[in-house]
Amino acid sequence: MRIGELLAGAVRALREAVYPEGALCAGCGKVSDGAYLCPGCRRELEHSDLLASWECRDLDGVQAWSMRPHRNLPRKLVLRLKHGAESRAAEELAGLLRTAPDYFPRPSPDTVVTWVPAPRARTRERCIDHGRKLAEAVARELRLECRPLLKRRGNDNPQARLNREQRERNLRKAFVPLGPVDYPVLLVDDVLTTGTTALRCIAALRNAGAKRILVLTATHAVNDGGRAGRRA
């Protein structure tokens, strides 16, 4: 185990010792009643940005749905899941499915939920596979099976630091299927930015035989002076 991993684990342990989960609201940081989010933050999460939420984008014939803009509380929860290794954040984000509009295409019962596999080094560094945690939470919310369908190979260069052309080059042949796929797939990720990662995963799933694919992300990039539009 590397020094960075040990330090990250020590920081999380210290934080939990001083402020056990539920002592402070994960949204505003104020004293909570034991819940992960205080009532005010829960209302904000469930009802704010509704007019701008549930964006649908076409990715090579596949619908890619995002539940909230990548800003404010949804962004904070993504960061808490991704960098703070807080699994409860995944549950809160998956719970946004309850706000889905009527025209959201509910997956069929035989759909398998999967996730975008993270680089191994990143998972070791953060002590969590945040994509898997989010996919498992989404699967529980939808009462669907969840399992890995893709593996990652090649470069581990962080996508957040790359432009569109560099992202495409970095992800070329980065994802390969673990086996044949002859059932519908719901691909889950945290943030939809350029769509490059999702497109590579879609191609790999199609090569494995998937005929029906739906993409779902917790948030989608927005252009707030450039800051929120970058991948978390």
KANORZI-V418507 format. One record per backbone hydrogen bond with DSSP energy under -0.5 kcal/mol. CO is the residue of the C=O (numbers start at 1). NH is the residue of the N-H. Records with the same first field share a line. If there is no record, write none. Layout:
CO: NH + NH
//
This chain:
2: 6
3: 7
4: 8
5: 9
6: 10
7: 11
8: 12
9: 13
10: 14
11: 15
12: 16
13: 17
14: 18
15: 19
20: 23
22: 34
23: 32
24: 22
25: 29
30: 25
36: 26
38: 42
39: 43
40: 44
41: 45
42: 46
43: 47
44: 48
47: 50
49: 52 + 53
50: 53
55: 66
57: 59 + 64
58: 60
59: 62
62: 59
63: 65 + 215
64: 57
65: 217
66: 55
67: 54
68: 220
69: 71
71: 74 + 75
72: 76
73: 77
74: 78
75: 79
76: 80
77: 81
78: 82
79: 83 + 84
80: 84 + 86
81: 85
85: 87
86: 89 + 90
87: 90 + 91
88: 92
89: 93
90: 94
91: 95
93: 96
94: 97
95: 98
96: 99
97: 100
101: 104
104: 106
108: 111
111: 145
112: 186
113: 147
114: 188
115: 117
119: 123
120: 124
121: 125
122: 126
123: 127 + 128
128: 130
129: 133
130: 134
131: 135
132: 136
133: 137
134: 138
135: 139
136: 140
137: 141
138: 142
139: 143 + 144
145: 113
149: 178
151: 176
158: 161
159: 162
163: 167
164: 168
165: 169
166: 170
167: 171
168: 172
169: 172
171: 174
174: 153
176: 151
184: 112
185: 187 + 214
186: 114 + 188
187: 216
188: 116
189: 218
190: 219
191: 193
192: 221
195: 199
196: 200
197: 201
198: 202
199: 203
200: 204
201: 205
202: 206
203: 207
204: 208
205: 210
206: 209
208: 181
212: 185
214: 187
215: 65
216: 189
217: 67
218: 68
219: 192
220: 70
222: 224
223: 225
224: 227
226: 230
227: 230
//
